[in-house]
Amino acid sequence: MSITPVISATGLFTPPDSISNEELVESFNAYASAFNAENAAEIAAGGVTELMPSSAEFIEKASGIKARHVLGKAPILDPAIMTPRWPERPNGEISVMAEIGVAAARDALARAGRDAGEVDAVLCAASNMQRAYPAMAIEIQQALGIDGFAFDMNVACSSATFGIQTAADFVRSGNARSVLVVNPEICSGHLNWRDRDSHFIFGDVATAVLVEAKDIAPKPHWEILGTRLKTVFSNNIRNNFGFLNRATPETAGAADKLFVQEGRKVFKEVVPMVAAMIVEEAGRLGIDPAALRRMWLHQANAGMNRLISQRVLGHEASEDESPTVLDTYGNTSSAGSIIAFHKHSDDLGAGESGLICSFGAGYSVGAVFVRKVA
Ligand code: COA
């Protein structure tokens, strides 16, 4: 008989600093004015394009984002810097990404009443890793005192759900009984804060999901009814930063070495793909999609979530049916749907089911159907 995987608990680390749209726009517009003044002659001659101001109203209307948390606010808002700046830490000190991952993991472990020594494996699933190796997951494993194995995985915005399926498969196969999936997303590091089209999109956060065998899980927990993953290659969300283009005068500061996207195309192409996959997988699992009590969707754009939930539920979802955290967190890549689940799942009753779903670069889509067991 196969072992049933469950979500025993989730954890969250939210950086104390937050940037409102108004603060962000003020900084961007100061930068744009200074750029335009400095390049006035070239702009007049047609050699350089004038920078247009950003607007807080546009940002909220186009995306639903009102603010975002970041790990270091001051340099991001300084018009002369506009990028996060962290002093490099010596190798003997925990790295930033591991540190916030550990904070989220400890929260999940405490909520489950689980001692780290009882965990068998750690997956660090996120859209960017701070370094090539050793794996972030192994550093997190060591900081928590876990005896077992750990590795990193990256499926951009879908990293967390892909991590949950991987953890669930380890549990199903008996290769592990308790697996921590950790999602430290330091999105401020790959965002081009000088790009008007995207400077408002991302925020920083870390989440953790403890996936365990049902027989050892504390109650309440969430039975994983089924998971489904899908990827289809697309260049519409891309970041060319990598170890083959270490900073040279040509590559340093190049816009394509940060997050770039064709936002409109992403919107149009991803919505139908996600909705179709959810409905299809629900059918395979014998779940009526319209009867899902709640959908914890990826938090990239409020309009996208409205359309997806409408296609799945058959009516416009209320905030109760499809909660938003994007307004205060921005897009936190793979962590978004996990934050929504973490903050908006305690009120569900025993037997009620829901869906955690992520989507993004790749393209990638991950769906995790869960049912509460109290
Ligand atoms: N301030 C004011 N105006 C802005 C602006 C800003 N910061 N950024 C763009 N605009 C302007 C554009 O110049 C354009 O003006 P025009 O019509 O005169 O040409 C207009 O606003 C519309 O721009 P557009 O980029 O088409 O906006 P949009 O409605 O598509 O919204 C996104 C942009 C990014 C919010 C939206 O496309 C989106 O969220 N897409 C999905 C993204 C996603 O999920 N990505 C996954 C990431 S992991």
Boltz pocket constraint, residues with backbone or C-beta under 6 A from the ligand:
constraints:
  - pocket:
      binder: B
      contacts: [[A, 53], [A, 54], [A, 55], [A, 56], [A, 58], [A, 59], [A, 62], [A, 63], [A, 157], [A, 196], [A, 197], [A, 198], [A, 200], [A, 237], [A, 261], [A, 262], [A, 263], [A, 264], [A, 266], [A, 267], [A, 300], [A, 301], [A, 304], [A, 331], [A, 333], [A, 359], [A, 360], [A, 361]]
      max_distance: 6.0
